Amino acid sequence: MSLVFFYFTDNLGRKKVFVVAWTCCLLGIAMTLLVPNIYFVSFGMFLIGFGGFPGYRFTFMMASEQMGQVKRQKMMVEFLLIYCSGVMLISLAFYLMNDWRIITLVFCLIPSVIFYVILLVFFEETPGFLIRSGADKAIEGLNRMARMNGKG
């Protein structure tokens, strides 16, 4: 499925495709959490898999394309450390608690919604796409990123 999403990122832009992928993931988490039927839970898991992996990859790519070299290396390490820490915390929560719905709500849905909103507010479309599309915002976006990285 990632190939489908990556095809559309080149044509529509990473931010739009990120919104679609992450929305699929959030709907899947909510569906898995809220419905009592095994068929809806299975479909929710499908949506999580369908949108989750591309959503994480786009987040990583969008962040790395908007940072300078020094900050990019630090961000990559932090990104992977946070991911690994989350996996360990979820494992610990499942060991200590028996209610998977509360764990899903606390460790999956709420952080995913917060992360989604933060990325929608703070991340711009990637400079490569803006330049390829000939958008007038390309120079403005590049100047903003240069100021954030201390270069402008």
N, C-alpha and C positions, 0 to 999 in steps of 0.2 A: 504494500500500500504506500510505502514511502516514495516509490517511484512516481506514483500518481501525484502525490503532493509536491514533490520536487519539480515535476513538469510544470505544474501550475505556479510555483514560486517564480519561475523564470518569466512567465507571461503575465501574471497578475500582481506580483509583488509578494514579498515574504510576510508582510504584516497582515494582509487580507487572508492569506492561506493559513497563517498562524491562528487567526481568529476562528476560522472554520475548524481547524484541527483541535484547538483547545476547547471549543464549544462542544464538539463531539465527545471529548474526554470528560468534560464536566457533566454533560447529560448522562453519560454512561455511569459515572460515579453516583449521581443522584438517583438514577434508575436502580442501580444495584442496592443502594441504601434504602430506598423507600418502598419498593414493590415486594409483595409476598410470593409472587409466582416465579417458579424456576425458569420459565421461558423468558420472562422479562429480565430476570437477573442475567441469564445467558446473553441476551441481546445487549444489556448494559455492559457486560464484560467485553463483548465484541466492539462496542463503541469506545471503550477505554483503550483497547488495543489499537483500534483504527486511528484514533486521534492522539493518543498519548505519546507514542514514540515520535511521530513527526512533530508534535507540539514541543517536546523537549529539545529535539534537534534544532528546530527553528529558533527557539529561545537562545540556545547556545550560539548559533550562527549569527543571529541579530546582535547579540551582545558583543561577540568577538569582532564583528565588522565595524562597530562603532567606537572601539577603544584603540588607544595607542599600543605599541608593542609591549611596553613594560607593564601596563595595566592589564593587557590581554593575558599574559602568562599568569599573573596573580589571579585573575578572574577564573581562568580555567581550573586552577588548583582548588580555589574556593568552591566553584560550582560542583566539582566532583566530590569534595569533602562533605558538602552539604547533602548531596544525594546519598552518599554512603551512610552518613549519620542518620538520615531519615529512614533508610532501610533498617538500620540497627534499632532505632527507636520503635518502629512498627513491630519488629520481632519481639522486643522486650514487652511492648504493650499486649501483644497476643499471648505472651507467656504469663503475664500477670492478670489479665482480664479474660472473661469468657464471652463478652458481648461484642461480636464483630461489628454490629451496626454503630455502636458508639465509637469504636476504634476507627471505622471508616469515616464517620462524621468528623472526628477530631483530627485525625492524621491525614486524611485524603481530601475531603470536600472543602473544609474551611481554608486550609492552606492553599489549595488550588484556586479557589475563588479570589483570595487575596493576591496571589501571584498573578492571576489573569488581569485583575484590575490595575495592578502596578505596571505591568507590561503595556497595557493599552494606553495608560497615561504617559509613561515616560519614554517609551521606545518609539523612535521614528522609523520610517521605511529605510531600508538599507541604501547606502549611497550608490552602490553598483546598479541597483534597479532604477533609482532616480535618474542616473546619468544615461542608462540604456533607453529609458522611456522618454528622455528629452523633457522631463518635467521642469517647470520653472523653479520649483522648490529645491532643485538639486544643489545649487550654489548656496542657498540659504541653509539647507540642512547640513551641508559640509562645513560651513562656517560655524554653525552651532556646535557640531561635534568637535571641531578644532578648539573652540573656546572651552568645552568641557574637558578636553585633554590637555589644556594649558598651552596650546600652540597658536592661539589666535587672538 
